[in-house]
């Protein structure tokens, strides 16, 4: 998902040119304003990113943990729901020059989990955004018994009640209904 985080601050860029072969520690803290809001979530707490960065020639491996809080919309009523994030990750990177995007080719199985970097830089904003997307549940609810929105008038049924009949009637069957109601 390249470009999702679209780095707004230079400290989100991890410069690989100063990194020597071997391991290095990465400890960063970013304010939520450093990340652009997506349609699916908003980062609402500082992001703590800790990782070990291993460099082996052009190959980079980053193994670490992300901690923050996301705010998403409830899948039923659209109210905001907080989601605490404390998740490990293990990522591999190769230089983009090693990956020719101009031609279609089959990607070997061992490269399916590989990302690519350009100009000796990894955008940590993209990394955080991608990991956040991967952590989102399929269906996030504000509470287990969420009543959702009325499909007719749109009110939040957790806070208000309405007299709408939520049963859908197929207009193509209207002529047949006249026979059954007589």
C-alpha positions as CSV (number, residue, x, y, z in Angstrom):
1,X,0.0,0.0,0.0
2,X,2.6,2.5,-1.0
3,X,1.8,6.2,-0.5
4,X,-0.9,5.7,2.1
5,X,1.0,7.4,4.8
6,X,2.5,10.1,2.6
7,X,5.1,11.4,4.9
8,X,4.4,15.0,6.1
9,X,7.5,15.2,8.3
10,X,11.1,14.5,7.4
11,X,11.6,12.5,10.7
12,X,9.3,9.9,9.2
13,X,12.0,9.1,6.7
14,X,14.5,6.5,7.8
15,X,17.7,7.1,5.9
16,X,19.5,3.8,5.1
17,X,22.7,5.4,3.7
18,X,24.1,5.9,7.2
19,X,23.3,2.3,8.2
20,X,26.2,-0.1,8.0
21,X,25.8,-3.9,7.5
22,X,24.7,-5.4,10.8
23,X,22.0,-4.5,13.3
24,X,20.8,-1.1,14.5
25,X,18.1,0.0,16.9
26,X,15.2,2.2,15.8
27,X,13.2,4.0,18.5
28,X,10.8,6.7,17.3
29,X,7.8,8.5,18.6
30,X,5.5,10.4,16.2
31,X,2.6,12.7,17.0
32,X,-0.8,11.8,15.3
33,X,-0.6,14.9,13.2
34,X,2.3,13.4,11.3
35,X,-0.1,11.0,9.6
36,X,-2.8,11.8,7.0
37,X,-6.2,10.5,8.0
38,X,-7.5,7.7,5.8
39,X,-11.1,6.9,5.0
40,X,-10.9,3.9,7.3
41,X,-9.2,5.2,10.4
42,X,-7.5,8.1,12.1
43,X,-4.4,7.9,14.4
44,X,-5.4,9.6,17.6
45,X,-2.5,8.9,20.0
46,X,1.2,9.2,19.6
47,X,2.8,6.3,17.6
48,X,5.7,4.5,19.3
49,X,7.8,2.6,16.9
50,X,10.6,0.4,18.2
51,X,12.5,-2.0,16.0
52,X,15.7,-3.7,15.2
53,X,17.0,-2.9,11.7
54,X,19.2,-5.5,10.1
55,X,21.1,-4.6,6.9
56,X,22.8,-7.2,4.7
57,X,24.0,-5.4,1.6
58,X,20.9,-4.0,-0.1
59,X,18.6,-6.3,1.9
60,X,16.9,-4.7,4.9
61,X,14.8,-6.4,7.6
62,X,12.9,-4.5,10.2
63,X,11.5,-6.4,13.2
64,X,9.6,-4.4,15.7
65,X,6.5,-3.2,17.4
66,X,4.0,-0.4,16.8
67,X,1.9,1.1,19.7
68,X,-0.8,3.7,19.2
69,X,-4.6,4.2,19.2
70,X,-6.8,4.3,16.1
71,X,-10.2,5.7,15.8
72,X,-12.6,4.0,13.3
73,X,-16.3,4.1,12.5
74,X,-18.5,1.4,14.0
75,X,-19.6,-0.9,11.2
76,X,-23.3,-0.7,12.2
77,X,-23.9,2.8,13.5
78,X,-20.9,4.8,12.3
79,X,-20.1,6.2,15.8
80,X,-16.4,6.5,16.5
81,X,-14.7,3.5,18.1
82,X,-11.2,3.5,19.7
83,X,-8.9,0.6,18.9
84,X,-5.7,0.2,20.8
85,X,-2.8,-1.0,18.8
86,X,0.2,-2.9,20.2
87,X,1.4,-5.1,17.4
88,X,4.6,-6.8,16.3
89,X,5.8,-6.7,12.7
90,X,8.6,-8.3,10.6
91,X,9.2,-6.7,7.3
92,X,11.8,-7.2,4.5
93,X,12.8,-4.5,2.0
94,X,14.8,-4.5,-1.2
95,X,15.9,-1.6,-3.4
96,X,13.3,-0.6,-5.9
97,X,15.9,-0.9,-8.7
98,X,15.9,-4.7,-8.1
99,X,12.2,-4.7,-8.8
100,X,11.4,-3.8,-12.4
101,X,7.8,-2.5,-12.4
102,X,7.8,-1.9,-16.2
103,X,7.4,-5.6,-17.1
104,X,4.9,-8.1,-15.8
105,X,6.5,-11.1,-14.2
106,X,5.7,-13.7,-11.7
107,X,6.8,-12.9,-8.1
108,X,8.5,-15.8,-6.4
109,X,6.8,-17.0,-3.2
110,X,9.8,-15.8,-1.0
111,X,9.3,-12.2,-2.3
112,X,5.6,-12.0,-1.6
113,X,6.2,-10.3,1.8
114,X,8.9,-7.9,0.5
115,X,8.5,-4.2,0.2
116,X,10.7,-1.9,-1.8
117,X,12.6,1.3,-0.9
118,X,14.0,4.1,-3.1
119,X,16.9,6.4,-2.7
120,X,18.2,4.6,0.4
121,X,15.1,5.7,2.3
122,X,12.1,4.0,3.9
123,X,9.0,6.0,4.7
124,X,8.1,5.1,8.2
125,X,4.7,6.8,7.7
126,X,3.9,4.2,5.0
127,X,5.1,1.5,7.3
128,X,2.8,2.6,10.2
129,X,-0.2,3.2,7.9
130,X,0.2,-0.2,6.3
131,X,0.5,-2.0,9.6
132,X,-2.5,-0.1,10.9
133,X,-4.6,-1.3,7.9
134,X,-3.5,-4.9,8.6
135,X,-4.7,-4.7,12.2
136,X,-8.2,-3.4,11.4
137,X,-10.9,-6.0,12.2
138,X,-13.2,-7.0,9.5
139,X,-16.2,-5.7,11.4
140,X,-15.6,-3.2,14.2
141,X,-18.5,-2.6,16.6
142,X,-18.9,0.1,19.2
143,X,-20.5,-2.5,21.4
144,X,-21.7,-6.1,20.9
145,X,-25.4,-5.3,20.9
146,X,-25.1,-2.2,18.5
147,X,-28.5,-1.7,16.8
148,X,-27.0,0.3,13.9
149,X,-28.8,2.8,11.7
150,X,-32.4,2.6,10.6
151,X,-32.3,1.6,7.0
152,X,-35.3,3.8,6.3
153,X,-34.8,7.1,8.1
154,X,-31.1,6.8,9.1
155,X,-31.4,7.5,12.8
156,X,-28.9,5.8,15.2
157,X,-31.1,3.1,16.9
158,X,-28.8,3.0,19.9
159,X,-29.9,6.5,20.9
160,X,-33.4,7.0,19.3
161,X,-36.3,4.9,18.2
162,X,-38.5,5.3,15.1
163,X,-41.7,3.9,13.7
164,X,-40.2,2.9,10.4
165,X,-40.9,-0.5,8.9
166,X,-37.5,-1.9,8.1
167,X,-38.8,-4.7,6.0
168,X,-38.0,-4.2,2.3
169,X,-40.8,-4.7,-0.1
170,X,-39.9,-5.5,-3.7
171,X,-41.9,-3.1,-5.9
172,X,-42.1,-5.7,-8.7
173,X,-44.3,-7.8,-6.4
174,X,-46.9,-5.0,-5.7
175,X,-49.3,-6.4,-8.3
176,X,-49.2,-9.8,-6.6
177,X,-49.8,-8.3,-3.2
178,X,-53.2,-7.0,-4.3
179,X,-54.3,-10.5,-4.9
180,X,-53.2,-11.9,-1.6
181,X,-54.7,-9.0,0.4
182,X,-58.1,-9.4,-1.2
